[in-house]
Amino acid sequence: MRKKVIITIPAYKAADTLPSVFKRLEKVEEYFDEIILVDDGSLDDTYKVAKTLGEEYTKKSGKPVVILQHSPNRGYGGSQKTLYSEVLKRGGDIAVLVHADGQYPPEELPSILQPLLKEEADAVLGSRALGGEMIHRGMPISKYLGNRFLTRFENLIVGIKPRISEYHTGYRAFSRKALQQINFHLNSEKYVFDSEILIQCKEKGLKIKEIPITTYYGEEISYLSPTRYGMRILKVLLKYVLHKIKIRPTLQYD
């Protein structure tokens, strides 16, 4: 039976970049069935632009485009909670996260999907580390070093096998099975949601696979303070350790 693939797009202040993302998705539209986008309380024309693009896309392709809106802003993690809940509600078999700023290449969707379509994985990550040229393709050296340090530390603490080359990629896809088994609603509303959901996958014994992708350093990451983000990741790891040694168990990782 053919699996229903849904593209999920968290959008914040993305009015200028969304047209390009939709145009690039047209190149791989044979690989997905629907698009769900959530405007996370943007103060620009993101919602208006998304509605127009969605209507035009549906008219051309016949594929549904669902546009949702948060008011007020909830955060990147909050957007993913809304998106994945809607995927389950709409009977999606695979949810693919695509950023609204074009930071991750929609053109590599076929490669992202293959492990899930073949049921070789429950979650797939598009790794810029495996793709190489993270610095040469525009990532500032400070953010590159932070990415590498945090990934190594998370590998040490979390212990996913085989080791993850990049915990902090935003290009990822999950099976319906994975989304149903993990308590993603208990995760942070912020960017650390991405690390928390990988820990949850590990705790449920779900298989995670990586594929190499090209690095493109876009604008969305500019809304993130590297220092604050790093501290939040360390807090996530501390919470996980306290859960594992049964000092402070949490339903988040049950």
C-alpha positions, 0 to 999 in steps of 0.5 A: 500500500502506498504511504501518505507523505506529508510535508510539514513547514514551520514558518516564522517571518518567512514571507520573503522566502516561502515562494522559493520553497514552494517553487522548489517543492514543485520539483519533487511533488511526485514524492508527497501528497499534502503540505501542512504549514503553520505560521508561528505568530509572524508579524509580517505577511507570512500567513497571507503569503502562505494562504496565497501560495497554498491556493495556487499550489492546490489549483495547479497540483490538486494536492491539499495545502493546509495553512494553520496559524499560532497566535501568539507565537509559540516557538519552533518546538511548538510549531512541530507539535502542531504539525505532527498532531495534524499529520496524525489527524490527517492520516499521514504515514510519513511527516517530513520537516522542511524549513520555510527559509530554504535552509535545507534542500527540498530537492533531496526529499527522495533520499530522505524518504527512501529509508522510511518507504522501505521500512528501514528506519523510523526516523531519518535525518538529513546530515550536513556533517555527512554532506561535508562543507559545513563551513565552506557553504556558509556556516559561521565558524562559531556555530560550526564549532558549537554544532560539533561540540554539542553533537559529540557531547550528546552522542556521549550522553544519549548513546544512540547507535550508530552514532549520530553525525549531527543532532542539530539538523532541521531536515528530518522525517518521521514515520507515523509509528514513531510519532504515535509512540513518543510523547512529543507533546511533552517536549519544549516549545523551543529549538531543543525540541529537535534533540528531545525527540531524538532521545525519545526515539532512542528510548522507544528503540526506534531506528534512526538513519542519516543521509548526507545533504548539502549545507546551505546556511539560511536566515532562520537560524539568526533567530537563535542565540547560540549561547542560550541554545547550548545551555538549553541543550545541556539542561536537556541532557541533565534532565535525561541523565536524572531520568535514566538514573531514576532520580527524577523520572519523567513521562517525557522519556517513558 
